């Protein structure tokens, strides 16, 4: 895998040098053409050729720089992302919290669309700039992976949270799958654990793996709002595109 990455980098370097040579050639052609009546009489043809050369060079660079390391494929059914789905998730958490405050028990149902939208928009949210005279804070895990992970999709199946996404690391891209398990501990707190991480043949550094895991875990945990602090979670069922939590007040 490392040999393939080095080869791709070498190809990208040659492509870049080829483009630079082509640009120098074009500049020279344009300069000498100002004094050549024969070229001026065929200006349209030369311009068309130069445009074609530029297009070929750009295509060569894009082809050389793009290297896909494979990875698990996305499921066939894509999950839509929308702000409305996030709002419905927040409303469901609010309703479950109000229900628990009145009766002492709560029931919360979260769908794949809600969780996918929450994760996608949470990762895509821009960090707030530091005020004048203040030092910018260190980016949190969500902000760190926002620039390398795109198109997250969350599937709730077989007792697991299955998260798919596209990771861009340098000039190498890969499709990844992260599987999380969610269970209540003896104190009724939600416990989210990483059980699998697969990014194909892409050799991710351990630090980046830890960042991805922390960011996804924190994002999923944040989707539950005050449920995890105000209530004891007693049961969690994940199947058929939904996650159902039940519990009681602490």
Order of alpha helices (4+ residues) and beta strands (2+ residues): alpha-alpha-alpha-beta-alpha-beta-alpha-alpha-beta-beta-beta-beta-alpha-alpha-beta-beta
